[in-house]
Each structure stands twice: as structure tokens, then as C-alpha cells.
Amino acid sequence: MNKIQMITPLVEMDGDEMTRILWQMIKDQLITPFVELKTEYYDLGLLHRNETRDQVTVDAANATKRLGVAVKCATITPNKQRMEEYPQLTEMWKSPNGTIRSILDGTVFRAPILIDSIHPVVKNWKEPITIARHAYGDVYKSVDMYTTEPGTCTMTFKGESGEEKTLLVQKVDGPAVWQGAHNKEKSIRSFARACFQYAIDTRQDLWFSTKDTIAKIYDGQFKRVFEEEFEKTYRAKFEELGITYFYTLIDDAVARVIRSKGGFIWACKNYDGDVMSDMVSTAFGSLAMMTSVLVAPDGTTEYEAAHGTVTKHYYKHLKGEATSTNPMATIYAWTGALRKRGQLDGLEDLVSFADKLEKACVETLNDGIMTKDLVGLVDQDFHATAVTSAEFIAAIRGRLEAKL
């Protein structure tokens, strides 16, 4: 068959450990045999980030802004343990995802991949719940310190005009820990716009939750900006589409989400979104079945899997052992990017290919061929066979070829 042609390249960001192995398998078996793949390649593997002093991450993010669509493999964010594991590292480099989000000013949307044989732990959930996570500020850009003696902590803002504002944080009578967090109104507004536009694009209701009864100014500003943006720009379109915007406190939102049927977007501040996306993905089945899309205010989009680099399986792979690592979310990162590229460039056959590859994945799972992480989650009366990653990808390819 003639390969499907592309016009504009994707930005391709390679990654680390087992997901890097799967990345190449997916390309070799499911994409390049059928698509004349055009990518601008950036190696975001930890050692190459170290060699470039993380400039490669910045370059990849700027290329994404230029080309509009990117696909990213999972990457290592080094901690103390990783510094010992990789002694050649010269610095504890920051999260590549955090760097990319900051440069793109993007919002992360995460949604589970549903299949017939695995039902959510929350029995009334019938449709996916998409978590929209604000990807800037709060504790992720906070400063903190530890003090050992009695004393007073204040917070002071010095404006460029010379005006100063000072608040008493707390007086303490002994050792204490302190943390200072911030956010930018520009970023909050971008977050709100991205959430409203994504709700319109996907025709889903949008929920937003904070704790403005406690953080009256900090969280109150989030609430105010969302309300302003909705009333000024998005209300009419929401009413036209028959979708709703709903605000409530974070604790009430958790209770409502558990009782709901799903099928909506839940917008959360940075930390809330970090936690709730893992909760939602686990309740639906597996983090390996969770897609992640970073959307910038200008429409620039980056697709990735929501999970990490699967270190445990990688060390088995290095020993020559076959692993049963679930590639679904990584495959969907590729299909999402290819579909978006096809839509932007008017390539219907590329869009159709992405759709068919996803259908081939779901058919494979519904036929009972799956990786070990899913076998224990299927319904009791459903027969499932655990296979290796290579066998699973081969089964997908067979079904894909039949569709093409």
C-alpha cells in the first residue's frame, strides 16, 4: 500500500527507560509502515538533557510553539535516588513537563481510555471524566524553609513603583516550616480560557473547584477570573450547545464526582489536578490507560501518556526478560498528535489512520488480548490472556492492517 503522506512535521520528544523502548516499537510496528512520518526529533532522555544542560527541553518546547503539534514520550525527573543511579548527572534537572508547560502556558487535560470488559470501581461512572489541571504555580513554584527558633515570619511585596505591602504570616514559639506560593493572573486567565474552549470543542460540561472559603484571596481570584471569562466570552456558546459551567468547593466537587455518571471536564488547580487525575485514572482502571493533552491558549497542542517511565520493567528488559508493559496511553499520544496534525493540514487520510489505529487497539483489548496490568481488572466472566508488549503490539497491527 502507498504510505499516507504528511505535510508539516510533528515535534517528536523521545524519553526514558521502558517507555523509550515502547516508543520505538510503536513507531516501527504501528506508524512508519503506514505513514511517511515527518518529525522534528528531540531527545529528552535524561542523559541527553544533562549533556545539553537541559537546553534540548527548551528547544523542543519552542519547536512545538512553531509547528503547533507535538508528541512526547515519558521522561525521568531526577530526585536524590536518581542522582545516585545516574552518577554522570551534573544537576538535579527540573521536570521536562513543567518546563514545557511553562513555555507553552498550557493546560493539561487527562482522560481515561474505556473498554467494555473493564468497569470503573465507581459503579455509576459511565462516561470518561476529563481532569483539566492548571499547570503553573502554586506549590510547584513555591519556596520553603525550615527554622529552628522562636520568631516571626512576614511576607512582603515590593512593587516597581516603590509601594510595599507586608503581611504577618505567623509568630512561632519553636521550630517551624514555611512555604510561599504564588500564581499569575495571566496564567489563571489562560487556564480558564483553555478550559472553556476545550469544553466547547468536546461539547462537555465544565466543572471548576477551589477552596475560596479558606483561601479567600488566592483561590477567590481563580473563582473570579473563571466567572469573568465565562460571562464575557463563553456563556452564549455554552447555552447554544446545551452545556453548562458549574463552580463548587473542592470537597463538595469530590463528593459530586463520586456520585456522578461522568462525561464532563473537571478543572482543578495545579496540586488538586495532580492528585485527582491519578485518582480518576485508577478508579477507571489503570494509569497506563490515561491520555494527557497539553493545550496552549493559541491552540498549540502536545500529546503524551499520563504515566511515568516504568522503571521496574526497564530493568527486566535490560536483563533480557520480555515485559508486559501497557503501551496504550503512548499509542494514543501518537494517534492524538497525528489526528491533530491531519486536522490542521486538511489530511483526511491521516485523521482516518489515527481513528483506525485507536479502534484496532480497543478491538484487541475487547478480544481479550491485553497486558498483565489489565488482566486482573477485567470482569469475572470475561476471558483475557496476558501477553508481552511485543505480542500486544503485533496483535494491534494485525487488526490495523485489516482496517487499512
N, C-alpha and C positions, 0 to 999 in steps of 0.2 A: 504494500500500500504506500501511497505517497504520504510523506510526513506533513503534518499540519504546520503551516508557516507562521512565524511571528514577525511583527514589525518593530516594535520598541522592546528593548531588553527589560528584564526584571533585575532588581538588585538581589543577588544571592549572598546570604551571610551564612557561611559554614560555622560549625560549632565544635562541641567536645564529646569525648567518650562514646558511649554506646549510641547516642543519637547521631553522632557523626558517621558511625558505621551504617546505621539505618538510612541516613540521608543519601549516601552513595548508592545503597541498594535500591532505594525508591527511584532515584534518577535513572539508574541503569536498567531497571526492570519495568517501570511503570510510566516513565515520561519520555526519555530520549529515543526509545524505539518508535514512538508515535508522533513526537513533536520535534521540530527543528528548533531546539531550545536556544534562546538567546538570553544570556545573563551577564551582568557586570558583577564579577565574583570578588568577594571579600572574605578572607579567612579570619574569623573571630575566635578561633581556637585559642585557648589560654596562653600557650607559649608564643604564638604569633602576636597576640596583643602585648605580651611582655616585650617582645623584640622591637615593636614599634612604639613602645611606651603608650599604648592604647590609642594611638593616632588612627589605627585602622578602624576602630569603632566610630570615631568622629567622621572619618571619610565615608564609611558605609551609610551613616545617618544622612550626611549631606547628599550622597548619591541618591538616596531614597527621596529626598525633597526634590531633586532634579528630575528623576524618572517617574515618580509617582506611586510605584508599587514595589514592594519588597517581600521576600520570604526568608525567614530566619530559623536556623537550627538552634536547639537549646545550648546554652553556654554555662561555663563554670564562673561563679562569683567567688573568688578565693576568700577563705577565712584563715584562722590560725592553723587549723589542721591541714588545709590545702597548701599553705606556705611550707609546711614540713614535708608534705607529699611531693611538692614541686620545688626543690631547693634552688633551682635556677631563677625563680621569680625574684625580681628586684623590688617589687612593691605589691601591696595588697590591693590590686586593681578594683575599681568600682564595678558595680553591676553594668554590663553592656546594655541590658534592657533599660535601666534607669537613665543611662547616658542618651540612648536613642529617644526615649520618651521625652526627655528634657529638650533635646534639639528639635524634635518634631512638634512639641507642645501637644502631644497626643493623649487620647483617652483609650483605655483598654476595655474591649468588650469580650467577655468569655461566656461560651455557651456549650452545653453538653451535646454529644452525638448520641442519639437514641436508636435503639434497635428493639425488635419485637420480643426477643427472648430474655431481656433484662429489664425488670421493672424497678422504678425508684424505691428506695427504702421508705420514703414518704408516699404511702399508697395512693393518696389523692392527686399526686402530681401526674399530669397527663401530657403537658407540653413543656418544652425547654424553658428554663429560667436563665436569662442572659444577665450576667453581672457586668455593670459598667463601672470601672474603677478609675477614679481620678488618679493620675499618675505623676503628680508633683507635690512636693512639700510635706507638711505635717511631720511625723516622727522620722520620715525618710530623709529629710534635710535638716533635722534638728541638731542642736548642740547640747551636750550634757556634761555634768561634772559631779564629783564626789567631794564633800567637805567633811572635816573631822571634828570641828569645834562649834560651840555656840556662836550665833551670829545672825546677820540679816542679809537677805538677798533681794535686790531690786532689779527691775527691767527698765532700761532707758532707751528711748528712740531719739536720735539727733537728726533733725531734718536739714536739708541743704540750705534752707532759709535761715537756719540758726535756731529755730524753735526746738525745744526739748520737751519730752513727756516722760515722766518716771512713775512707775507703779511699784508698790511693795508686793513682792511675791510671797515671802513668809519670813517670820523670825523663828529660829530653831534653837533648842537648848542642847544640841549634841550633833553627832554625825547625821548627814542627810545627803540625799541625791537630788539633782536639779536638772531640769530639761527646758530648753527654749525652742519652740516650734513656730513656723510661720507659713503663710501662703500668700500668693499674689492675686489681687482681684482680677488681673488679666487672665491668669490661668484658670481661676474659678469660672470666669465667664466663658472661656474656650471650652471648658468641661461641660458647662450647661448647654452650649450650642451644639456640641458634638452629640450629647445625649438626645436632645430634642430632634436633631436631624436624623440620627440613627433610628429613632422610634418611627419617624415618618417614612424613612426608606424601607424599614422592615414591617411597617404597619402594626406595631405593637404598643400597648400601653406602657407608660413610663412611670415608675415609682422612684421617689428620692427620699432618703432618710439621713438625718443627722441627730444631734442631741443639743438643739438650740436652747432647751430649758436649763441646761447646765452651763454650756459654753455660749453664753448669750450673745457675745460679740463675735467670737471666732466662728462658731457654727451658724450663728444668726446671719452672718454675711453670706454664707453659702445659700441659706434659705432665701434671703432677699434677692440675690443675683438670679437664682433659678426662677423666682416669681417674676422678676422684671423681664427676663428674656422670653419667658412663656407669654406673658401678656402683650409684649411689644411685637413679637415676631412670629410666634408659633401657634397661638390659640386657634386662629381661624383655620389653619391647615389641619390641626388635630380634630376640630369639630367636623370639618369636611370629610375626613377619613373615618370618623366614628371612634377615635382612640382618645384616651384620657391621660392627663397628668395628675399624679397623686403624691402629696407630701405627708410624711408622718415621722414620728420619732423612731430612732433606730431600733429600740427594744420592741416597740409596737410593730414595726415592719417585720422583725424576725418572726413574731407570733403570726402575723398575717400571711407571710410567705409559707410557713409550715402548713397553714390551713388552706392555702390556695390550690388551684389546679395548674398553676404555672402559665406559661405563654405570655410573659411580659419581660420588660427590662427593669432591673433593679440597680439604680445609680447609687454608688457609695463613695464616701471619702476614701482616701488612699489606704489607710490601715484597715478600715471596715471592708473594703473591696478585696484586699489581700486575703483576709480571713474568710469572708463569706464565699469567695469563689472556690476555695478548697472545700468548704462545707457543702456547697451545692454540687460540685463535681463528684464528691464521694457519695453523697446521697443518691445521685443519679446512676452511679456505677463505679467509675474509675477516673482518676485524673488523666490517665492515658487516653480518655475519650472526651477530652475538653479542648475545644478550639479557643484560640486567642487572637484577636484582631486589634491592632493599634490604629486609630483613626485620628488624623490631624485636622485642625479646623479648615484647612484648604483642600481637604479630601485625600491627601496623601495617606496611603494605607500600607501597613506592614503586617504580615501573617506569620504566626508561629504556633508551636504547641504550648499548652499551658504548663507542662511538666518539665522536670529537670533532665539531667544528662544520663540518668540511670547507671550510676557508678558501679553498683553491685554486679550488674550484668556485664559491664565493660571488663571487669577483672576476670570474669568467667571466660569472656571472649578472648582475652589475652592468653589464657591457658589453653586455648584451642577448643573450648567447650561451645556447643551450639546453644544459643539462648532463645527464650520465648518472650522477647520484648515486644510490646504492643506498638506498632508504628502508625496507628490510626490517626492520632492528632497531627503527626508530622505529615502524613499524606494529605490531610485536609488543609494543612498550611499551604502545601503546593497547589492543591486544587483551588483554594481561595484566591491565591495570587494569580494563577493562570486565568481564572474566570474574570477577575477584575481587569487584568491586562487585556483580555479579549473584549470586555465591555467597553473599555476606554478607547481601544483601537478599532472597534467595529468588526471584530473577528468572530463571527458566529460559530465557526467550527472549533475554535479554541474554547469558547464558552461551553459548547456541547461536549467537548472532550472532558472538561472538568466535571461536568454533571455525570457523565457516564462512568468516570473513574470512581466517583463517590458512590454511585449506585452499585458498582461492582464490589466495592468494599462492604457495603451493607448486605448485599446478597450473600457474600462469602460468610459473613457472621451469622446471618439468618439460616444458612445451610449447615450451621454447627461447626464450622472450621474457625478456630479462634486461638489466641494466645492464652497462656496459663492464667493470667490475671483475671480473665473474663469467665473462665470455665466455672469457677466457684460462685459466680454471681447469677448464672442463668436459672430460669425456672426449673423446678424439680422434674417436670415431665418433658423437658427439652433435652435432647441428646446432643452433647457437644464433645468435640475432640480437640485436645490441646496439641498444637503443632509449633514448630520453631518459627522464628521470624521469617526465615528464608522460605519455608513451606507456605506460610500465610501469604506472603507477597506473591509467590508463584500461583497460589490459588486465585488471588485477586486478578493477576494478569490473565489467566485463562478466561475468566468471566469478562474482563475488559475487551480482550480480543474478539470475543463473540459479539460484543455490542458494536465494535468498530467494523 
